[in-house]
Amino acid sequence: MITNALKPKWTDGKATLNGWLAMASPVSAEIMAAQPYDSITIDMQHGLIGYSSVVPMLQAMHASNVVPLVRVPWLEAGAIMKVLDAGAYGVICPMINNRRQAERLVSYVRYPPDGTRSFGPTRALLSAGADYAQQANDEILCLAMIETAEAMENLEEIVSTPGIDGVYIGPSDLALGIGEGRLIPHFDREEEEMVAAIKEILAAAHVAGIRAALHCGTPEYAARAVGWGFDMVTVSSDVRLLSAAAFDSVNRTRELIGAIRSASPSHGG
C-alpha cells in the first residue's frame, strides 16, 4: 500500500499544509493537487459535493503526490466507509462531541479487530495497492472535529480515544458553540476566549499524543498557528481562492483602465 505521506512529516516535526475543495469539479481538484500542498480535503459537509463527484475528484488528484482526505457530511457509517473505499486516505468527521461518538468514528474507519469497517475497497485496491487490507488501519487517518461547547467539555476523553489520530478545529462552529450567540462565525479568530479555546484543544491533543489541525482563512494566521504548534493548517478553499483572485483581477483591471483614460488626451479635462 502507498504510505500516507503526512505521517512521516509529522513524526519529523514538520507542519503540513492542507488544501480545501468545496466545488464538485475534477478540474478544480486536479488544479489544486498540482500545487505544493501536502494534502487536499474534499468537503462533503458544506461543499457542493456528493459521492458521485468525490470519485472523479479523487481520480483527478491521483497523479500528484498529495494525500487525499475527505470531510464527510456527518458521523454515519455508510458515508465514511464509502469514501474510504473510493480511495480517501483520511476522514475528517464533524461535530464529534463525546467519547462515544469518537469511538464510533474510529470503528467506522478501522477494519476488525480495531473497528467494524466492512471490507470492499473497490477503488482503493487500485489507487492504494493490493495489500490495502493489511495496511489500511495503519495508514488511514481518523480526524475528529472539535467545534462545540459539548466537545470542549469532553475534550480530554475525545483526544484520548484509542484510534483517533488527531483533531481538526472548525473555528466558525466553535465560535457559535462557545460564544452563545455573541460571536460571529468566521476564521482567524482574535478574541481572547477563542484563542484560549484553540490553544486548549492543541495542548490537549499533544498531551494525548495525537495531532492537531486548524482551519485558517489567511496565510498569515496559518503561520501563527504553526508557531503555536499545530501539525496541520488549512488555508482558504478553492471557492474562496477563485473568488479572491477574480475580485482582485477585475478591480486591478478597472484601475488600470481608469488610469489610461485619465492620462489620454481625448479623455483629459
Summary of the structure (lengths in Angstrom):
residues: 269
radius of gyration: 20.4
end to end distance: 71.1
largest distance: 81.3
contacts: 889
relative contact order: 0.12
helix: 49%
strand: 15%
